[in-house]
């Protein structure tokens, strides 16, 4: 083995050793629309549950049918797996009394964690009556929920400025939120600068990075387009020429990107990672395995 090759192997071993620390993970799922999608969801939940995540969350749609599925799945997750289940809850499409009733029902069913969001405004809607910080305050009035809120390292698309967006996050934390989970990102420096800015204005809550394992680059470009997420040039280069390649090839590239990001973030003191699974377990499980997260008895 040449000297250069030996140095590369040593560097790889060191990088992997750095990832095998005290890592906490959580996972996001969404309500399935069909029976086959429901089976995929439960297969993913059952596999990822072996990693004993800090919690799993389920997204919350704007129509009553999706909301009802979220409620049902959350309760089923708790009963079938014993995992800490955190439903998403939005406030743009419900009255305060409705929100209190939903929160009380969750509490009465043993659900103690909620991801509190404003939610997407319907087309043509004016200024909303409630924002996420109002929802956090309302939930804390109902019971002592453990509350996660959203954060945007690259600024919310509707924010007037980066500073205004940051101050809004502080209002959510001051209202009683326990942590913030970021929108997915790929520019690690954006996250680190954002975390520093949070600390500078007195936000002491954990800013948990949201990680999106990329398996479909074309879909990623669509997501990034309406979420204000920057796609770095190096990411374009990683997927150049393989956007229409077989799934295994794209998964390997996507996993390597997420692992590289986690390695850098871990060096910067990050120990909690939230994965947007898109209801698939394979890629997320492989990434967590490399991070040193192993099945627990």
N, C-alpha and C positions, 0 to 999 in steps of 0.2 A: 504494500500500500504506500502510495506517495505521501510526502509530507503534507501537501495541500489537501489530499483526500482525508488524511487522519484529522486535520484541523476541522474539516467540514463535519465529520462524524462526531467529533468532540463537541462542536457547536450545537449540532442537532440534539445530542444527548443532554446537554445543558439546558437547551430550550424546553425539552420535554420534562426535565426534572423540575424546572421552574413552574410548570403548569400543574404539577402533582401536589398542590398544597391544599389548604382548607377552602375549597370552593363551594359556594351555595348556588343552586340553580332553581329557576322557576320556569313554568311553561304556559304559553297561551294557546287556547283552542277556540274554534268558532262553532256555532250550532250547525249541524248538518242539514241539508235540504232534502236528501233522499235516503232511502233505506241503506243503499250501498255506501253512501258517504257516512252514515251513522256507524256502520260496521267498521269502516276505516278509522273513524274517530275513536271508537272503543278499543280497537286493537292498539292504536297509538297510546291511548291513556294507560292501558294495562302494561305496555312495555316500558313506557317512561316512568310509571309509578314505582318501578323497581329501584330507580335512582333516588327515591325519597326526596323529591323537590320540596323547597320551603313552602310553596303553594302552587296551585294551578289556577289559571283564570279562564273565563269563558266570555267571549265578546257578546255584545248586546245590540241588537238591531233596532231600527226605528219603527218597525211595525209590530203589532201585538203578537202575531204568530211567532216571530223570532224571539221576542221577549219571553213568551211562554216556554219556548224550547230552552232558552238559557236557564230559566228558573228550574225546569225539570232536570236538565243535565247536571246543574250544580248539585242538586239534592242527590241525584243518582251517584255522582262521583264520590260524595261524602259517604254514602251508604255502602257502595260497592268496593271502594278502595281505602277508605279511611284517610285520604289525603285532605289537606287544608284546601278548600275550594273557595275561590274568590270570584263572584259574578261581577261583570261590568254593569254599571248602572249610570244611565244618562238622565239629564234633567230637562232637555229642551222639548220633550214630547210627553211630559207628565206634569200633573199639578203637585203642589206640595203635599196635599193630603194623600194622593196616590203614592208618592215617593215614601211617605211615612209608613203607609200600609205595607208596601213592598219590603221596606227595611225591617219592620216589625215581624213580618212573616219569615224573613231570612233568619233573624235572631231567634225566633221561636223554634226554628228548625235546626238550630245549632250552627248556623253560618255566621262566622265572626269576622270575616274578611271581605272587603268590597273594593273594587277599582272604580273610583268616582270620576266621571267625565261629564263635560258639558254635552257632548254629542254633536253630530253634524246638523247644521241648520238646513231646513228644507228650502228649496228654491224660492226666492222672493221674500223670504222671511226678514223681518226687521230686527231690531235689537232684542235679544232674548231677555226674558224676565229673570232667569236664573243663570248663574255661571257655576263652574265647578267648585269654586270656593264656597258658594252658597250651599251647594249640595253637601259638601264636607261638613259644614256647620250643622245642616239639618240632620245628617246621619249621626253626628255626635250627640245631638239632642235626643235622638231615639235610643241609642245605646252606645257603649264604648267599643265601636267597631275598630278593627285594624284597617286603615284606609291607605290605598295607593292612589296616586294621581299621575297624570301625564306630564312629561317635560320634553322640550324641543331644543336640542343642542344647536340646530341650524335654523331656529326660529319658526314658530307656528305660521302657516301661510296667511292667516288673517291678522296677525299682530301688526300694530302700527310701527313697531321698532323692536330691536332686540332687547332694549332696556325695558320697554313696556311688557314684553313677554316674560322677562325675568321677574319683574315685580308682580305679575299675575301669579306666577308659580309661588312666590313668597306668600301671597295672600292665601293660597291653598294650603301651604304648610302651616301658616299661622292659624288657620281655621281648625287645624287638628289632624292633617294628613301625616301618616307615619313615614312615608317614603315617596319618591318620585321614580317612575319608570320612563325611560326615554323612548322617543320615536327611534326606529331603527336608523342606523347611520353606518358609514364606511370610512369617513374621515375621522380617525381616532383623535387627531389634534383638536377637532371641533368639540368633541366630548370633553377632553381634558381642560380646554379653555373655558368651556361652559361650567364645568365643575368648580373651577377656580372662581369664576364670577359668582356662582351661587354662594360659595363660602364667604366671598367679600361683602355680600349684602346680608349676611347673617343666617343663611339657610344651613342648618346643621343636619337635616335629614339626609339619609342615604340617597344618592342619585344613581339608581341602578341602570346600567346600560342595557338597552334592548337590542338583541342580536337577531338578525334575520338570515338564516342559512339560505344561500342562493342556489336554487336548483333549476330555475327557469329565468334566464337573463332577460328575455323579452318582456316577461311579466314584471320583472323588477323595474325596468325602465318606465313602465306604465305607473307602477306604485310611486316611484320617485317623482314622477311628473306632477302628481297632485298632492304630494306630502312635503314638498320643498326640501327633499333630501338630495344632497350633492353626490354625484357619481364620479369619483376620482378617475383620472386618466388611466392609472394603473389597473383599475377594475375593468375598464373597457379592454385593456390589453390582455388581461387574464382570460376573458371570454371570447376574444377575437378568434373567429374561425370555428368555434365550437357551439355557437348558439343553437344550431340545428343538429348537433351531434347526439350520440346516444346518452340516455339518462345517467348511466354510471359515470361517464366522463365528466359530465357537468356537475354531478354530485361530488366527485373527488375535488374538483376545482373549488366548488362552493365550501366544502368542509375545510380545505386548506386556508381559505380566506378567513373564515370564522376563527379557526385555531390561531392564526397569526394575530388577529385582532385581540383575542383573549390573552395571548402571551404578552403583548404590549401593555394591555390594560392591567393585567396581573402585576407586572413590574411596577405599575403606578399605584399599586395598593388596592385595586378593585378585587373584591372577593365574592360579589354577588352578580349573577348574570341572568337576564330574563330572555328566554328564547321564544320567538314567534314561529311556532311549529308548522303553521298552515295545515294542521291536523295530520301531519306525517311524522313518523317517529324515526325513520332510518337515519337521516342526516343528523338530526339533533342528538340521537343516542350516540352515534359515532363521535361527534364532536365532544360530548360530555365525557365519553370514555377516555378520549385523549387528554382532556383537562384533568383527569384523575378522579372523576366522579364515578364510583363503582356501585353496583347493586348492593343493597343492604338487607340483611335478614330482618 
